[in-house]
């Protein structure tokens, strides 16, 4: 169910740059919110696990546009000179989610029903649509351009098959190979084409952009892998309930929030960006190692402290990306650059979840990572 959502994210992101240029970023953003709203309601009404997975795909198709389109809108409104501080302010509600989301999810699952995890999205998304229509300026449209359908099929299909292949073991090797073939075919096609494709691979010749995209992939890989694995670490390994497993992620969210409060001004200072990323990656590693050394359920204070340090590291490593990403790119390339970076980040999230799932299946065959044990068992 988790991988289906992330696969849908990865599949739809390549088209968002074209949609922002063709229809305007604010219009595309509103449509994405609407699609996610429909998908969330359908998830809450699902009648079987199969239907839930299918509706998670719909939800993911809407959510996939939100990350890149929000960045494009912010670039249009804020400009480069205030980007660091604006991104830090913009990140505050996003980083509050790890504080409230897991805890609220645990309460909802134990007190009400899993369905309300999805249905609670409906009023929030409706409010977001209304606020967008009232306050967000209408984005300009670029000259009409034809959608690169073959390129879109290669990139979206290749990413989907690649992540699907990585989320299993040997039986999914064919999907993995097919995904790599499609992505390679897209690369060859774009290299020979005089026009840029749906994802501008030529952007990766820019050193600042390539480094920022690579860091974004690594940060998302680590963030999503931890968000998937840490609750299972306490539920399956220590017999904790859903609420306890959700609350254990609060220290990581608190660490991310604290770091973000002062990251904006450090980003705008310019020369400190590289130091921030390196320090953040080091702190993330320090905050992750304890989970490989202790038994689930033991040394809980150590786990809490480690998650806080991990959150600080993830925020410091990820915060400078949105400024360094556009450091040497012209304004006309912002939509396609944002799309390419979003592909890298969402691919990192999907790969993180797929990697820990596959590792759990290989290393712990007696415990399936996707099945949560009952408390105390």
C-alpha atoms as one frame of an Amber mdcrd trajectory, in Angstrom:
protein
   0.000   0.000   0.000   2.848   2.384   0.838   4.841   1.522  -2.276   1.774
   1.954  -4.540   1.364   5.516  -3.270   5.045   6.307  -3.794   5.036   4.707
  -7.239   2.128   6.922  -8.266   4.059   9.937  -6.988   7.079   9.009  -9.061
   4.947   8.350 -12.144   3.131  11.694 -12.191   5.968  14.055 -11.227   7.620
  14.124 -14.699   4.553  15.813 -16.214   4.282  18.592 -13.629   6.894  20.863
 -15.229   5.046  20.764 -18.552   1.699  21.317 -16.797   3.085  24.345 -14.920
   4.294  25.914 -18.180   1.194  25.000 -20.184  -1.583  25.827 -17.702   0.172
  27.825 -14.966   1.559  26.448 -11.726  -1.312  27.696  -9.539  -3.955  26.061
 -11.745  -2.064  22.766 -11.868  -1.610  22.944  -8.074  -5.373  23.338  -7.547
  -6.111  20.344  -9.788  -3.561  18.250  -7.875  -5.260  19.124  -4.592  -8.603
  18.082  -6.068  -7.296  14.726  -7.278  -5.726  14.028  -3.880  -9.025  14.955
  -2.214 -10.917  12.433  -4.350  -8.287   9.755  -3.709  -8.363  10.337   0.060
 -12.143  10.022   0.251 -12.061   6.862  -1.862  -9.368   5.374   0.415 -11.598
   6.023   3.422 -14.476   4.229   1.666 -12.410   1.271   0.370 -14.139  -2.123
   0.681 -11.076  -4.361   0.344  -7.304  -4.245   0.510  -7.115  -4.342  -3.288
  -9.437  -1.360  -3.640  -7.447   0.499  -0.974  -4.225  -0.012  -2.928  -5.947
   1.194  -6.117  -7.299   4.308  -4.413  -3.881   4.990  -2.881  -2.649   5.236
  -6.460  -5.293   7.916  -7.156  -4.226   9.731  -4.000  -0.587   9.523  -5.054
  -1.337  10.894  -8.521  -2.731  14.022  -6.891  -0.013  14.302  -4.260   2.757
  13.884  -6.831   2.236  17.364  -8.209   2.144  19.163  -4.870   5.862  19.157
  -4.076   7.234  20.506  -7.399   4.323  22.859  -8.053   4.570  24.466  -4.621
   8.266  25.153  -5.235   7.551  26.678  -8.643   4.879  28.964  -7.134   7.244
  30.075  -4.359   9.972  30.856  -6.904   7.475  32.967  -8.865   6.365  34.945
  -5.808   9.496  35.196  -3.621  12.361  35.391  -6.092  15.899  34.121  -5.526
  17.089  36.724  -3.026  14.624  35.653  -0.308  14.431  31.996  -1.192  16.292
  30.649   1.846  14.129  32.419   4.438  10.923  31.770   2.508  11.712  28.059
   2.197  12.427  27.879   5.926   9.072  29.502   6.742   7.343  27.283   4.203
   8.960  24.224   5.779   7.564  24.927   9.254   4.080  23.462   8.659   5.599
  20.666   6.573   8.004  19.715   9.356   5.249  19.956  11.961   3.661  16.945
  10.296   6.189  14.462  11.771   5.295  15.886  15.192   1.527  15.602  14.838
   0.884  13.128  12.015   2.125   9.862  13.583   0.624  10.699  16.972  -2.752
  11.685  15.492  -2.643   8.598  13.254  -2.046   6.353  16.256  -4.952   7.897
  18.172  -7.275   7.632  15.173  -6.391   3.989  14.462  -6.821   2.906  18.081
  -9.862   5.049  18.980 -11.796   5.210  15.706 -10.812   3.373  12.530  -8.042
   3.307   9.936 -10.548   4.842   7.506 -10.389   8.157   9.342  -6.668   8.396
   8.622  -7.743   9.165   5.044 -11.089  10.882   5.661  -9.447  13.500   7.904
  -7.601  14.713   4.796 -10.863  15.867   3.193 -11.521  19.093   5.181  -7.821
  20.010   5.074  -7.638  19.614   1.305 -10.903  21.513   0.813  -9.491  24.365
   2.902  -6.271  24.303   0.853  -8.246  24.567  -2.410 -10.286  27.530  -1.117
  -7.210  29.342   0.251  -5.386  28.793  -3.039  -8.237  30.268  -5.075  -8.442
  33.297  -2.754  -4.803  34.121  -1.990  -2.405  32.522  -4.501  -1.741  34.707
  -7.569  -2.684  33.156 -10.887   0.514  31.933 -12.507   1.328  33.007 -16.061
   1.111  30.505 -18.882   3.958  29.870 -21.270   3.569  29.445 -25.006   1.711
  26.264 -25.870   4.024  23.313 -26.266   3.312  19.733 -27.176   3.577  17.144
 -24.434   6.425  14.701 -25.021   4.238  11.596 -24.694   6.921   8.989 -25.624
   9.350  10.616 -23.192   6.698  10.715 -20.461   5.913   7.031 -20.957   9.601
   6.138 -20.784  10.336   8.167 -17.649   7.137   7.432 -15.717   7.072   3.788
 -16.768  10.771   3.367 -16.111  10.623   4.889 -12.621   7.564   2.836 -11.703
   9.060  -0.455 -12.881  12.420   0.350 -11.306  10.984   0.995  -7.851   8.593
  -1.962  -8.153  11.482  -4.214  -9.064  13.544  -2.998  -6.127  10.662  -3.518
  -3.690  10.814  -7.306  -4.070  13.408 -10.012  -4.468  14.333 -12.181  -7.431
  10.793 -12.612  -8.750  10.688  -8.921  -9.694  13.996  -8.865 -11.539  12.165
  -8.587 -14.873  10.454  -5.371 -13.758  13.793  -3.969 -12.572  15.460  -4.691
 -15.909  12.513  -3.284 -17.868  12.623  -0.073 -15.833  16.333   0.384 -16.451
  15.824  -0.242 -20.186  13.068   2.395 -20.403  15.145   4.991 -18.552  18.170
   4.238 -20.732  15.999   4.555 -23.833  14.806   7.967 -22.646  18.381   9.094
 -22.031  19.460   8.071 -25.537  16.389   9.683 -27.072  16.951  13.004 -25.315
  20.655  13.006 -26.159  19.796  12.768 -29.865  16.861  15.196 -29.800  17.394
  18.929 -30.439  14.553  19.777 -28.035  14.631  19.166 -24.249  12.553  16.209
 -23.087  10.002  15.860 -20.313  12.865  15.716 -17.772  15.865  17.828 -18.716
  18.819  15.495 -18.194  21.100  18.215 -19.518  20.512  20.082 -16.261  22.706
  17.538 -14.499  25.725  19.006 -16.301  25.321  21.956 -13.934  27.434  21.093
 -10.889  25.304  22.902  -8.295  22.075  21.394  -9.625  23.486  17.854  -9.805
  24.869  18.024  -6.257  21.599  19.422  -4.887  19.512  16.761  -6.627  21.796
  14.004  -5.333  21.556  15.270  -1.749  17.773  15.533  -2.094  17.579  11.904
  -3.206  19.708  10.752  -0.249  17.769  12.808   2.305  14.412  11.503   1.086
  15.728   7.941   0.938  16.776   8.198   4.582  13.623  10.037   5.706  11.127
   7.637   4.104  13.088   4.520   5.028  13.151   5.618   8.666   9.480   6.645
   8.705   8.589   3.175   7.391  11.002   1.128   9.487  11.102   2.819  12.911
   7.394   2.183  13.752   7.815  -1.456  12.709  10.946  -1.604  14.872   8.785
  -0.867  17.921   5.583  -2.661  16.847   7.028  -5.953  15.648  10.183  -6.015
  17.710   8.867  -4.648  21.018   5.146  -5.416  20.783   4.088  -1.760  21.067
   0.727  -0.484  19.809   0.029   1.908  16.955  -0.088   4.980  19.215   3.284
   4.200  20.837   4.832   3.560  17.422   3.493   6.886  16.168   4.666   8.845
  19.195   8.198   7.492  18.849   8.636   9.552  15.647   7.827  12.820  17.439
  11.455  13.458  18.538  12.623  13.237  14.903   9.997  15.765  13.836  10.939
  18.017  16.755  14.596  17.885  15.721  13.692  18.814  12.149  11.542  21.691
  13.387  14.227  23.085  15.703  16.893  22.947  12.997  14.634  24.616  10.441
  14.028  27.602  12.734  17.585  28.839  12.198  18.395  27.182   8.855  16.831
  29.892   6.673  19.268  32.677   7.562  22.216  30.282   7.332  21.092  29.335
   3.816  20.835  32.959   2.681  24.378  33.507   4.012  25.539  31.485   0.976
  28.986  30.049   1.773  27.676  27.938   4.660  25.454  25.753   2.480  28.096
  23.067   1.899  29.002  22.984   5.598  25.317  22.625   6.516  24.814  19.676
   4.168  27.937  17.837   5.355  27.107  18.435   9.019  23.525  17.321   8.405
  24.568  14.083   6.713  27.002  13.337   9.564  24.330  13.948  12.222  21.848
  11.775  10.308  24.346   8.917  10.349  25.024   9.404  14.072  21.291   9.355
  14.792  20.737   6.184  12.768  23.554   3.948  14.045  22.029   3.266  17.522
  19.094   1.414  15.957  21.510  -1.117  14.507  23.144  -1.735  17.900  20.240
  -2.178  20.352  17.354  -4.609  20.631  13.860  -3.267  19.836  12.186  -1.907
  22.953  15.407  -1.546  24.940  17.196   1.723  25.654  14.158   3.834  24.707
  15.771   7.116  25.924  18.717   6.409  23.613  16.305   5.871  20.718  14.487
   9.135  21.474  17.763  11.083  21.596  18.973   9.398  18.405  15.784  10.311
  16.548  16.096  13.953  17.651  19.682  14.096  16.362  18.555  12.357  13.177
  15.840  14.977  12.650  18.302  17.838  13.075  20.624  16.195  10.561  17.899
  15.639   7.966  16.758  19.262   8.213  20.270  20.682   7.939  21.099  18.451
   4.969  17.860  19.132   3.111  17.273  22.832   3.799  19.937  24.371   1.473
  18.830  22.297  -1.530  16.090  24.595  -2.768  18.490  27.539  -3.043  21.582
  25.778  -4.391  19.362  23.932  -6.874  18.731  27.124  -8.883  22.099  28.750
  -8.136  23.291  29.028 -11.739  20.111  28.312 -13.725  18.081  30.939 -15.629
  14.507  31.628 -14.530  13.094  29.935 -17.633  14.495  26.600 -16.463  12.932
  26.708 -12.985   9.900  24.495 -13.850  11.925  21.765 -15.588  14.635  21.935
 -12.894  12.036  21.604 -10.155  10.519  18.615 -11.930  13.882  16.870 -12.327
  14.716  17.474  -8.659  11.289  16.238  -7.587  11.822  13.036  -9.585  15.099
  12.499  -7.723  13.558  13.193  -4.303  10.478  11.051  -4.769  12.571   8.285
  -6.283  14.692   8.476  -3.141  11.581   8.122  -0.962  10.308   5.150  -2.927
  13.743   3.524  -2.988  14.103   3.996   0.770  10.837   2.211   1.485  11.550
  -0.480  -1.101  15.073  -1.058   0.196  14.090  -1.636   3.821  11.187  -3.845
   2.741  13.458  -6.002   0.587  16.130  -6.113   3.302  13.571  -7.210   5.867
  12.285  -9.954   3.588  15.823 -11.252   2.988  17.291 -10.877   6.477  14.211
 -11.611   8.578  12.198 -14.168   6.586  10.234 -15.248   9.651   8.782 -11.720
   9.990   7.186 -10.130   6.982   7.905  -6.367   7.109   4.456  -5.462   5.820
   2.542  -7.334   8.527   2.322  -5.663  11.921   2.256  -8.045  14.858  -0.328
  -7.662  17.560   0.903  -5.944  20.729   2.575  -8.383  23.081   2.908 -11.208
  20.576
